[in-house]
Amino acid sequence: MSFDALLKKYSVYVLLALVGAIAYFQAAGTMQLLGASLTAPPIGKNAGTMTAPMPVTPIPSSSPKDAEPILARNAFDSVTGPLNKKLSEASDDQPPALDLSDPLGAVACEGIRAAIITESPDPIWSIAALAGPGETSPKMRRIGDEVASKQVVYIGYNSKEESPSVWLASGVVLCQVLLFPRAPVVNPQGSENGGASGVPAEPSPPRGPAKIPQDIADKIQKISDTEFRVDRSVVDKVLENQAELMRSARIIPETKDGQVVGVRLFGIRPDTLLGSLGIQNGDRLETINGFSMSSPEKALEAYTRLRAADGLKLQVNRRGQPVTLDIQFK
């Protein structure tokens, strides 16, 4: 058989062999070229010298995690500054603390007077009617309110002075407003508090529940145990002399299932103002003219509308029974 005939017969195998040979030589040449490039010396004026490769320092697998650089930089807030500032450094920016070394002996707040002070175990229910300099009538204030550039910080009872009191702060200075400040006692020789003459001073007047003045009692007419008629002038006198006429009452909010349902009234005697209007000691006052006593805001709203009201309808709970007191103004 001729060569041409053999080539035609086995042409497929010949072609496959050529393709395999070409692939082999191409792969071998590529590997040699790559190896030469990796091991070639540097080109330049130092081409004749070989430099050893730089040693590679392995990264520890368990490097400690430290957030100090992040805290020191504080990339989250450029105004606050470093978050890892020491307490001693931070304290330099704090205002000086209020002096509470002797709150019961705090000086009197000049130019501020109290008309009503109602203390409650719940500070949000502690209310005081205070009048600052230039104010013709007292305004209801609570903790956090301001009077004459001073802030109310506490409303309570001063056992040293035996009087309800309101403590106010201005910077680091603490002062107080007593509901019943002690008047200076003058002895027969005219000097205060006994003076140097040695004559004993007259005792202070008692601070018990205030008995209703006769001129007010004469203008309160009792129709029944739950109905009363009151002269309009009595309302004005009560509002003008609240401190003296209301000092016998203690108001404590009463809760049920976590909700305030009214205020319990204590310190009520028949010869006091509230007692002469049908309120008994221990009554729970729930509404005044429809205003619920479940929040200080509602209680203040009822108080502010007292002068313009035609009368009062008090809903009280007396020993578990509802009682409505109808007080008409004439």
C-alpha angles and dihedrals in degrees: 000000000000124000092250091054092050091048092052092047095051099028093118093056092045091052093050091050092052092050091050092050092050092050092050095051092045092053093046092050093049093052092049091050092050093048092049092053092051096049098039116122118246115275119233140056090326093045092121094063128072119221121212115239117259113261113250115225109216116232111242111249093220105041114169115259110231122177095186094104090053093046092047093051096040096198089182098066125021093185100056094049128207115004093209094062111145119249091243090058093046093050091062090070095049120100116246115273123256114261106248097160094116112009093162090057096045115138121256118269105245117234096009124108133184125224100175131012118184116184122200134180085236106066092211089065095050106107133177132187104219132176119203128198110303094014111123095198133027120261126210112254135181134190109302096028122118132237122181093342090310127111125227106238103168141008117198148102125306105213092187093058094031092230140104109259144188119217118210130186133210110181107310094337119102123199134168141214114216120208090213108027116190111254115222109263115229120206124212091269090058100246119126123251093004096306123211094308092083093232108143115247122243114262119259116258116264117270100209127124111318114248113224112257114250094238089060095041090055090059095054112086119195112214096173138333089285103028127073138168118211129189112243090235089065090063091055092048092049092052091047095047102032095135094060099036099043101038094102095064125091116192120204121176114233122212133201123188089351095306128106108243099177146312123281114223121215135173093047118149127179091246094053125090096258091042091055088055094058100265115135129205111273096022115147110226109212107167139010114200089337095310109127118230090215093107136030090237093060092045091053091048091053090049094051091053095050097095094053096042123109091217146326132265109193119192109202136171111226116189090331096314126105115242128182119207115201113201114180124196117216 
